[in-house]
């Protein structure tokens, strides 16, 4: 099993810098023990103009059989035919990927104390792997490596026998990659994609493989057009692990698209501020708790949905599932969909709803899905009503038009219910410091006039009528603590000048029925 990495250089930036980046001296031939054999690193050429590092992996067939029993889930695909006669010692597979991560561990992380600037910049690279098992052929090799910045992806099929051309091609290709990439990026791509092409692993795929995939795929996997195939094959098609990795990669993609941290986008399960479920009902200074503001808000939403005659309801930004739970208690709501960008929030919602113990009939009524409300999502179409309860204030103002377009312009339910805090009422909260919003994640809080101005524009732009409902105890000076707008479609949508070609969400849907099956 053989792999070479070559680069070129100049007297000012010699090609032998490759030795520093790989942490292996060009004047030495080194050997490293692995669980299934010995990995050798040597340099066939090392000059200022050109330097090539070679990794030769000698597999011990007996060790492979004894450690992996030559078969098993994710094991060598040909081992069932003959344990001691197979392609594992010769074809690049997960064995070579593991050797890469063992021998070039620092290089994969992009760490080089001697030449940190070289490690951080692209190099002219040429990588050759004489035999790569490619289940999907040369076309799949191109679709995997092509989007990653390589200028040349040459995958030449290997004939079954050159003496007998009529026998056709084997499932192996000779792989040559050329382009200017960071060495760490190139190594991480190989680490992930070699076992993906082989569609097999020589070891059991445990849950920690998800972390390995996310680390190696940082910076390129989240936006890869073949992300689903890569994730599924790398994790040996284990459904639960694939789902977890897909959800986390989707968060990465959304965070990168909005130029924010992943933690900032997956924050829906943080400790609430005074505005949350345990907020007092009467006034902020009332010691006795009767009906919380959150409960009054849910009652107001349910009343609006019943008045609209809605049967299929979207809870957009469902959080921990309180409203979904309330909707399921009313049989007139025959289909309830909870959507949130936060995987953690959806996990909590699934526990709250006790999806694992639901009856089959109840499970048919509810779906939980990961989706970002600032991207159009075709799964949100075709519902009677949508609810945005305490959601819009968590969206940055420049991104709010994208949410409007996704909900009112694309999903376009007959009824949309929106609730948001009334900032004027904040002065009545004794525990809320002056000038502070009710939750640390709120991007803004509106006065009644500001909320109405926004609602009127949205209604006019997308062909809705709108009415307003106070929620909570209404103060004669500052109004209610929560303001609610109920939008009803009129069918007179205007051609929106602000309508933009929004990105289409490619997120994961999880029905409760699927959760139970898992």
Secondary structure by P-SEA (a helix, b strand, c coil): cbbbbbbbbccccccccccccccccccbbbbbbcccbbbbbbbccccccbbbbbbbbbbcaaaaaaaccccccccccccccccccccccccccaaaaaaaaaaacccccccccccaaaaacccbbbbbbccccccccaaaaaaaacccccccbbbbbbbccccccccccccccbbbbbccccaaaaaaaaaccccccccccccccccaaaaaaaaaaccccccccaaaaaaaaaaccaaaaaaaaaaaaaaaaaaaaaccccccccccccccccccccccccccccccccccaaaaaaaaaaaaaaaacccbbbbccccccaaaaaaaacccccbbbbbbccaaaaaaaaaaaccccccaaaaaabbbbbbbccccccccccccccccccccccccccaaaaaaaaccccccccbbbbbbbccccccccccccccccccccccccccaaaaaaaaaaaaaacbbbbbbbbcccccccccccbbbbbbbbcccccccccccbbbbbbbbbbcaaaaaac
